[in-house]
């Protein structure tokens, strides 16, 4: 099991761990997870009223090019 897979499993098995993190840390984890799982962002940026979706998309887009 890779370090990425181990970290993803730890968070999936213990959601209360993520609940104690700041929003910035949650976005960082989300963006690294999506980049590691899918690669570069492959969707359009959400609409102007989807604040949460835009924040997640922007965080993931910021990881563009990271293998």
C-alpha distances in whole Angstrom, upper triangle without the diagonal:
4,7,8,6,6,10,11,10,12,15,15,15,18,20,23,21,21,25,26,25,27,28,27,24,23,24,22,18,20,20,17,15,18,18,14,14,18,19,22,24,26,29,32,32,33,37,39,39,35,35,31,30,32,30,26,27,29,26,23,26,26,23,24,23,20,17
4,5,5,6,9,10,11,12,14,15,16,18,20,23,20,20,24,25,23,25,26,24,21,21,21,19,16,17,18,14,13,16,15,11,12,16,16,20,22,24,27,30,30,31,35,37,37,34,33,29,28,29,28,24,25,26,23,21,23,23,19,21,20,16,14
4,6,5,6,9,10,11,13,14,15,16,18,20,17,17,21,22,20,22,23,22,18,18,19,16,14,16,16,12,12,15,14,11,13,16,17,20,22,24,26,29,29,31,34,36,36,32,31,28,27,28,26,23,24,24,21,19,22,21,18,20,19,16,14
4,5,5,6,9,10,11,12,14,16,17,19,16,16,20,20,19,21,20,19,16,16,16,14,11,12,13,9,8,11,11,8,9,13,13,16,18,20,23,26,26,27,30,32,32,29,28,24,23,24,22,19,20,21,18,16,19,18,15,17,17,13,12
4,5,5,6,9,10,10,12,14,15,18,16,16,20,21,20,22,22,21,18,17,18,16,13,14,15,12,9,12,13,9,9,13,15,18,20,21,24,27,27,28,31,33,33,29,29,25,24,26,24,20,22,23,20,18,21,21,18,20,20,16,14
4,6,5,6,9,10,10,12,14,17,14,15,18,19,18,21,22,21,18,17,19,17,13,15,16,13,12,15,16,12,13,17,18,21,23,25,27,30,29,30,34,35,35,31,30,26,26,27,25,22,24,25,22,20,23,23,20,22,22,19,17
4,5,5,6,9,10,11,12,14,12,12,15,16,15,17,18,18,14,13,15,13,10,12,14,11,9,13,14,11,12,16,17,20,21,23,25,27,27,27,31,32,32,28,27,23,23,25,22,19,21,22,19,17,21,20,18,20,21,17,16
4,5,5,6,9,10,11,14,12,11,15,16,15,18,17,17,14,13,14,13,9,10,12,10,7,11,12,10,10,14,15,18,19,21,22,25,24,25,28,30,29,26,25,21,21,22,20,17,19,20,17,16,19,20,17,19,20,17,16
4,5,5,6,8,10,13,12,12,15,17,17,20,20,20,17,15,17,16,13,13,16,14,11,14,16,13,13,16,19,21,22,24,25,28,28,28,31,33,32,28,27,24,23,25,24,20,22,24,21,20,23,23,21,23,24,21,19
4,6,5,6,9,11,9,10,13,14,14,18,18,19,15,14,17,16,12,14,16,15,12,16,18,15,15,19,21,23,24,26,27,30,29,29,32,33,32,29,28,24,24,26,24,21,23,25,21,20,24,24,22,24,25,22,21
4,5,5,6,8,7,7,10,12,11,15,15,16,13,11,14,13,10,11,14,13,11,14,16,15,15,18,20,22,22,24,25,27,26,26,29,30,29,25,24,20,21,23,20,17,20,22,18,18,22,22,20,23,24,21,21
4,6,6,9,9,9,12,14,14,17,17,18,16,13,15,16,12,12,15,14,11,14,17,15,14,17,20,22,22,23,24,26,26,25,28,30,29,25,24,20,20,23,21,18,21,23,20,19,23,23,21,24,25,23,22
4,6,9,9,10,13,15,16,19,20,21,18,16,18,19,15,15,19,18,15,18,20,18,17,21,23,26,26,27,28,30,30,29,32,33,32,28,27,24,24,27,25,22,24,26,23,23,26,27,25,27,29,26,25
4,5,6,8,9,11,13,16,17,19,16,14,17,17,14,15,19,18,16,19,21,20,19,22,24,27,26,28,29,31,30,29,32,32,31,27,26,22,23,26,23,21,24,26,23,22,26,26,25,28,29,26,26
4,5,5,6,9,11,14,14,16,14,11,15,16,13,13,17,17,15,17,20,19,19,21,24,25,24,26,26,28,27,26,28,29,27,24,23,19,20,23,20,18,21,23,20,20,24,24,23,26,28,26,26
4,5,5,7,9,13,14,16,14,12,16,17,14,15,19,19,17,20,23,22,22,25,26,28,27,29,29,31,29,28,30,30,28,25,24,20,22,24,22,20,23,25,22,22,26,26,25,29,30,28,28
4,5,6,7,11,13,14,11,10,14,14,12,14,17,17,16,19,21,20,21,23,25,26,26,28,28,30,28,28,30,30,29,26,24,20,22,24,21,19,22,23,20,21,25,24,23,26,28,25,26
4,5,5,9,10,11,9,7,11,11,9,10,14,14,13,16,18,18,18,21,22,23,23,25,25,26,25,24,26,27,25,22,20,17,18,20,17,15,19,20,17,18,21,21,20,23,25,23,24
4,6,8,9,12,10,9,12,14,12,13,16,17,16,19,21,21,22,24,25,26,25,27,27,28,25,24,26,26,24,21,19,16,18,20,18,16,20,21,18,20,23,23,23,26,28,26,27
4,7,9,12,10,9,13,14,13,15,18,18,18,20,23,23,23,26,27,28,27,29,29,30,28,27,28,28,26,24,21,18,21,22,19,18,22,22,19,21,24,23,23,27,29,27,28
4,7,8,6,6,10,11,10,12,15,15,16,18,20,20,21,23,24,25,24,27,26,27,25,24,26,26,25,22,19,16,19,20,16,15,19,19,16,18,21,20,20,24,26,23,25
4,5,5,6,9,10,11,12,14,16,17,18,20,21,22,24,24,24,23,26,26,26,23,22,24,23,22,20,17,14,17,17,14,14,17,17,14,17,20,18,19,23,25,23,25
4,5,5,6,9,10,10,12,14,15,16,18,20,21,22,22,22,20,23,22,22,19,19,20,20,19,16,13,11,13,14,10,10,14,14,11,14,17,16,17,20,23,22,24
4,5,5,6,9,10,11,12,14,15,16,18,20,21,20,20,19,22,22,22,19,19,21,20,20,17,14,12,14,14,10,10,13,12,9,12,15,13,14,18,21,19,21
4,5,5,6,8,10,11,12,14,15,16,18,20,19,20,19,22,22,23,21,21,23,23,23,20,17,14,16,16,12,12,15,14,11,13,16,14,14,18,20,18,20
4,5,5,6,9,10,10,12,14,15,16,18,18,18,17,20,20,21,19,19,21,21,21,17,15,12,13,14,11,9,13,13,10,12,15,14,14,18,20,18,20
4,5,5,6,9,10,10,12,14,15,16,16,16,14,17,17,18,15,16,18,18,18,15,13,10,11,11,8,6,9,9,6,8,11,11,11,15,17,16,18
4,5,5,6,9,10,11,12,14,15,15,15,14,18,18,19,17,18,21,21,22,19,16,14,14,14,11,9,11,10,7,8,11,10,9,13,15,13,15
4,6,5,6,9,10,10,12,14,14,15,15,18,19,20,19,19,23,23,23,20,18,15,15,16,13,10,13,13,9,10,13,12,11,14,16,14,15
4,6,5,6,9,10,10,12,12,13,12,15,15,17,16,16,19,20,20,17,15,12,12,13,11,7,10,11,8,7,11,12,11,13,16,14,15
4,5,5,6,8,10,10,10,10,9,13,14,15,14,15,19,20,20,17,16,13,12,12,10,7,8,9,5,4,8,8,7,10,12,11,12
4,6,5,6,8,10,9,10,11,14,16,18,17,19,22,24,24,21,19,17,16,16,14,11,12,12,9,7,10,10,7,10,12,9,10
4,5,5,6,8,9,11,12,14,16,18,18,19,22,24,24,21,20,17,15,16,15,11,12,14,11,9,12,13,10,12,14,11,11
4,5,5,6,7,8,8,10,12,15,15,16,20,22,22,19,18,15,13,14,13,10,10,12,10,7,10,11,9,11,12,11,11
4,6,5,4,6,7,10,13,15,16,18,21,23,24,21,20,18,16,16,15,12,11,12,10,7,9,10,7,8,9,7,8
4,6,6,9,11,13,16,19,19,21,25,27,27,24,23,21,19,19,18,15,14,16,13,10,12,13,10,11,11,8,7
4,6,9,11,12,14,18,19,20,24,26,27,23,23,20,18,19,18,15,15,17,15,11,14,15,12,13,13,12,10
4,7,8,8,11,15,16,18,22,24,25,22,22,20,17,18,18,14,13,15,14,10,12,14,11,11,12,11,10
4,6,8,11,15,16,18,22,24,26,22,22,20,18,18,17,14,13,14,13,9,10,12,9,8,8,8,7
4,6,9,12,13,16,19,21,23,21,21,19,16,15,16,13,11,12,11,8,7,9,7,5,6,8,9
4,6,8,9,12,16,18,20,17,17,16,13,12,13,11,8,9,10,6,6,9,8,7,10,11,12
4,7,9,12,15,18,20,18,19,17,14,14,15,13,10,12,13,10,9,13,12,10,12,14,15
4,7,9,12,15,17,14,16,15,11,11,14,12,9,11,13,11,10,14,14,13,15,17,18
4,6,9,12,14,12,14,14,11,10,13,12,9,11,13,12,10,14,15,14,17,19,21
4,7,9,11,10,11,11,8,6,10,9,6,8,11,11,9,12,15,14,17,19,21
4,7,8,6,8,9,6,5,9,9,7,10,13,13,12,15,17,17,21,22,24
4,6,6,8,10,8,7,11,12,11,12,15,16,15,18,20,20,24,25,27
4,6,7,10,9,8,11,13,12,13,16,17,16,18,21,22,25,27,29
4,6,9,9,9,11,13,13,14,17,18,18,20,23,24,28,28,31
4,6,5,6,9,10,10,12,14,15,16,18,20,21,25,26,28
4,6,5,6,9,10,10,12,14,15,16,19,20,24,25,27
4,5,5,6,9,10,11,12,14,15,17,19,23,23,25
4,5,5,6,8,10,11,12,14,16,17,21,21,23
4,5,5,6,8,10,10,12,14,15,19,20,22
4,6,5,6,9,10,11,13,15,19,19,21
4,5,5,6,9,10,11,13,17,17,19
4,5,5,6,8,10,11,15,15,17
4,5,5,6,9,10,14,15,17
4,6,5,7,10,13,13,15
4,5,5,7,11,10,13
4,5,5,9,10,13
4,6,9,9,13
4,6,6,9
4,6,9
4,6
4
